[in-house]
Amino acid sequence: MTPLPDSKTKIYANSSILVILGFILFTSGLFAKERQESGKTFQASGATIYYEVIGSGSGTPLVLANGGPGFDHMYFHVTDAWDVIAKTRPVVFYDQRGNGRSGALKEGQTCTLADQVQDLDDLITHLGYKKVDLLGGSWGGYLAMAYGIAHPDKVERMILVDSAAPKFTDTAFRFNDIFPDKVAQEDANRKQLSAKEASEKNMQIYFSMIFYSEEKRDGFIAKSSTFAIDNKVGGMIIADIRDRDLNSDIAKFKFPVLVITGRFDINVAPTTAYKIHQTIPNSQFVVFEKSGHLPFYEEPEKFIRIMNEFLTSK
């Protein structure tokens, strides 16, 4: 694995790193119009955290834990799907420690799984929420599971979307099996190009491998320059969680859990999601048959319907 650069850049990472890191992106069928952020920052226990809340209503607040690790939350805003869900409940976006508008890590500042769980709990407390519905996918799914273990009394429902495995090294990647030619091109780029050039080209190759629909793939890539990633954050998180195993703890979950996967997810194969479903008692398992790693984007109508059904279930 290529070492992670320390600098914060726009989409500055090679796809082999992102194969390991993974990420979740939430979109609908059409890209939403450009929008201005209207969030705030607050001082958590160990970091300044940026957040934005949209919507209102009596529904339990839905908090979104984005993937990466190392991505900011901005890719959420390529869609208006969250505005639909926010008609009945608050929807909370936030930038995890060291990312985006939460600011860069300071010299000597830690960035562990425990830090990320604490930051999320501090955010929920800051907003005055007694209970939340928590959605996470890819790395964000791992973070959501860890939060549910630490604070089960604060989770009303959990949604895991193409989540990394509870034992992170068990996450099933299929790039070498399905796209050997593209993986070979990534390797060649790293050998022949500068680190930055290779990273930029390999990011585009990575994006080209995670979709079911070529049209959706191309539309997403057209927006990808607006997303930011901090590879230092990603490297610190991966180093911390690589040897952890959450399986025995998630088997004790008592709150409802919905496990979602894209049938053609190459980034996190459906076997990973199904094993999570088998481990968590009474969890629901839903497959998006025409999706890769991003079912929100490729089958948005189904996603909104499934989400609304689950979030309002008794």
N, C-alpha and C positions, 0 to 999 in steps of 0.2 A: 504494500500500500504506500502510495506517495505521501510524504509528510505534508501536513496541513500548513499552508502559509499563515503567517501571523497577522497580515494586514487585513483590514476591513475593506471589502470591495464590492462592486456590483457583480454578482454571479461570477465569482472568482474561485472556482473549484473544479477539479476534473471529475468526470462522471464515475470513475471507479470509487472515489471517496463517497459520492452521493449514493452509489449502490449500497454502501455500508450505512450511511447516515439515513437515507430515505427522507421523505417529507410528505406532508399532506397539503393538497391544494383543493380549495373548494370553489367550484364555479358552476354556472348554469350553462345552458346551450348557447347563449349569446353573451359576449363581453359587455359588461356594464360601462356606462360613460365614466370618463375620468372624474374623480371626486377628490375633494379636499379633506384631509384629516381634521377632526374636530375633537380630538381626545385630550387627555390630561396626563400629568405624571404625578406620582406620589412616592414618598420615601418608604420602601419596604424595610425589613429588618437588616438586609445587607446590600441593597441595591436600589437605584431609582428605576421605577417601572412605569412604562407608558401603557395607557389603556384607552379604549373608546367603547362607549355603550350606545347601541342604537335600539330603537323600539321601546315598547312599554307593554302594559297589559298585565293580567293577573297570573299568567303562566310562570312557572319556575324559571328563573334566569338560566340561559344557556351560555356557558363559558367555553370558548374554543381554544384548545391547546394545539398550536400549529406544529408542523414537523420541522425537520432539519437533521439534528440540532444545528442551529446556526442561522436559520432563516428568520427574517422579520415576518410580520403578519400580513404584509401588504398584498400578497397574492390572493388573499380572501376577496379583495375588492375588485377583482376582474369580473365579478358576478353580482347580480342583485338577488340571488337566492336567499341570502340572509335577511334581506328586507322583507321577504315574504314570511319567513319564520318570525321575524321581529314584530309582526302585526299583533301577535298574541302574547309576547314575552320579551324581556330585555335580552339582547344578544351582546356578549362581551368579547371584544378582540383585545389582545395585548401582545406586546413584544417581550419575549423572554429575556432574562438577564444577559446583558452584553450585546443585544441585537437591536437594530433599527433605532427607534426614538427612545429606547431605554438607555442608550448610550453604550460606549465601549467599556470593556473591563478596565479597571484601574490596575496599576502595577501591584502585584501580590494578591489581587482579589480572586477569591475562589469561585469556581463554577462547577459544582457537583450536582448529582441528582438530588441530594438533600437540600441544596440551595434552591434548586428549581421548584421543588415541592413547597418549600417555605415561602418563596416569592408568590406562588400561586395562592397559597393560603392567606398570605398577607393581603393580596388583591381582593379575595373574596370577603375577608374581614373588613377591609377598607370600604367596600361597596355596601356593607351592612347586610349581606346575604346570609341567612341561616342555613339554607340548603341550595344547591345548584344542580342542574343537569350538566354533565361534563362530557364534552366531545373531544376526542383526540385521535389522530391517525399517524401511522408510521412512527417516527420518534415520538410524536405527540400522544400516540396511544400508549406507549410505554410510560410516559410521564403521567398520563391520566390514571393508569393502573397503579403506579406508585403513590399518587395522591389518594386514591381510593383505599389503599392499604393503610396509609397514615391517618386519614380523616374519613372513615366510613360514615360517620354521623353527619357529614356535610354533603354527601352525595345522594341525591334523590334518584337519578338515573345516570347511566354511563353509556356512551356510544363510542365504539372502537372501529375505526375505518382503516382497513389495510394496515393494521398496526404491526409494529415490530413485535417479535416474539417476547414473551415474559422472561425467557433466558435469551438475552439479546443475540448471542452467537448462534442460536437455533433458527434465526430468521432465514427463510428460504428465498434465495435470489436465483433467478433463472436466466440472467443475461448471457452467460457463456453457452448455455444450451440452445437458446433461441436466436441470439444475435452474435454468433462467433466472429462474423466479418466486421461488425461494428466495434466489438471489443478489441479486435486486432488493430483497427484504425486508431482507437484511443491509445493503445500501447505505442503505436508508431508516432503519434502526435507528441507523446511525452518524451520520446527519444529524440525527435527531430526539431521540435519547436521550443521556443522559450517557455518558461513556466506559465506566464500569463497567457500567451497565445494558445498553448496546449489546453489550459483550463477553459478558456472561452470556447474553443472548438469542441472540446469534449463535453461541455455543458449542453451544447446543442445536440450532440449525439445522444447524450443521456435522455434529454427530453424526447427525442425521436423514438425511444424504445419503450415508453411507458403508457402509450395510448392504444386503444383498440381502433379508433377512427383516425384516418389520415387527415380528414378535414379538421377535426378537433385538435389534433396534434399541431397542425400548421397555425391554427388560430391562437393556440396557447403560446407557441414559440414567438409569435409576433408580439406578444405582450411581455415576454420573459425579461426584457431589459429593465423593467420597472421593479424587479424583485432584488432584495439585498441579502447577502449572506456574510457571516463572520466565521471564517474557518477556525480561528483560535477557539471560539466557543464550541464549535463542533468537535474539535479534537479533545478538548477537556472533558466534555460530556461522555464521548465514546470511551475514553480511557477509564472513566469512573464506573460505567455500567457494564463494561465488556464481560466481567466475570460474575455478574449478579444473576440471580434466578428468583423470579417473583411467583413462580407457579404455585407453590404451596400456599402462598398468601392470597392469591386471587381466587383460589378454590374456596375461600371462606366468604366471598362476597355475598351479601344478603340483598343488596339493592338490585333492581332490574338492569340487565346489561344487553345491549344490542351489538352484535358483531357483524360488520359489513365487509365484504370483499368484492373486488372486481374479478370476474372469471378469468380474464386475460392479464392479470397483474403480473408483470415480469419482475417488478421491483420487490414485491413481497408476495410470494405465491400463495394462492388460496389455502394450501395445506397449513400455513401458519395461522390463518384466521380460524380454520376449522378446529385446530388443536386448542386454540384459546377458547372457542365455544365449548368444546368437550370438557375443558378444565373448569370453567365457571358454571356452577349449577344453575339450571333453569334459564340460561342465557338464550337469546334468540339469534338465529343465524340467517343472514340474507345475502344472496349472491346477485350481483348486477351482471347480467349475462352479456352485455355489450360494452363493458368497461375494462380499462386497464387499472392503473394505480389510482386514478382519479374518478371514481364513479359519480361524484357530484357534477363533474363537468360533462361526462359522456352520457349520463342518463339523469338529467336534473329533475325531470317531472317525477320519476319514480323515487328519487332521493327525497324530495320535498314531501311526497305522500307518505313514504315509510317513516320519515322523521316525525311528521305530525301525528301519525298513528301511535308511534311509540311514546312520544312526549306527552300524549294525553291519555295513555292507557292507565287503567287502575291497578 
